[in-house]
Amino acid sequence: MLSATLLYWLSDSSMDSENTLAFLDRRLAGVGRFGKLKARLPRLPFPQHA
């Protein structure tokens, strides 16, 4: 996430990097949604290798 935000920031020409901050907010919201989904999924046992 850091590298994507850095690349976005380097090409951002908005005042006070507003577009970069909005991009970062969207990325963090996506990470939060993924964490909530992952918490709701049942834990599946991994097969044991012989």
C-alpha atoms as one frame of an Amber mdcrd trajectory, in Angstrom:
protein
   0.000   0.000   0.000   2.874   2.337   0.731   4.409   2.075  -2.723   1.058
   2.570  -4.484   0.367   5.668  -2.403   3.868   7.016  -3.023   3.492   6.572
  -6.784   0.084   8.245  -6.675   1.500  11.136  -4.631   4.395  11.663  -7.052
   1.953  12.232  -9.903  -0.544  14.260  -7.850  -0.839  17.890  -8.904  -3.784
  18.771  -6.678  -3.623  21.496  -4.063  -2.160  20.198  -0.770  -2.101  16.627
  -2.193  -5.873  16.334  -1.737  -6.147  13.611  -4.380  -3.468  11.532  -2.680
  -5.213  11.791   0.673  -8.492  10.720  -0.927  -6.692   7.800  -2.607  -5.195
   6.724   0.719  -8.596   6.974   2.427 -10.105   4.684  -0.217  -7.280   2.175
   0.165  -7.605   2.106   3.956 -11.381   1.648   3.697 -10.792  -1.311   1.390
  -8.368  -2.871   3.855 -10.963  -2.436   6.621 -13.657  -4.144   4.538 -11.311
  -7.038   3.773 -10.522  -7.478   7.468 -14.214  -7.604   8.379 -14.905 -10.161
   5.648 -11.956 -12.292   6.712 -13.178 -12.279  10.326 -16.613 -13.590   9.255
 -15.240 -16.496   7.214 -14.997 -19.854   8.951 -11.531 -21.132   9.623 -10.831
 -24.061   7.349  -8.369 -26.710   8.465  -5.316 -27.113   6.279  -4.645 -30.633
   4.996  -1.835 -32.445   6.754   1.057 -33.522   4.563   2.436 -36.989   5.170
